[in-house]
Amino acid sequence: MIRSQSCPICKKVLPVNSAASLATFPFCSVRCRDVDLYRWSVGKYAIVEPLDPDELALNDEQTESEDDDDYES
């Protein structure tokens, strides 16, 4: 069974097919959308691990290699 989508801010369950009918999707209201925007603007959401350029390059190479393997099948 597929779980119902809920608002990430207030956890209110959204109606089925709300992506097509709600202009504020995935939020239930303009208020929740604005709360999320505020949280982003003050830095409440953050990447918690350091971004090492060498590690990022290695991850990119691995992803490209995996993508090439998919096309060979």
Buried (B, 14 or more C-beta within 10 A) or exposed (E): EEEEBEBEBEEEEBEEEBEEEBEBBBBBBEEBBEBBEEEEEEEEEEEEEEEEEEEEEEEEEEEEEEEEEEEEE
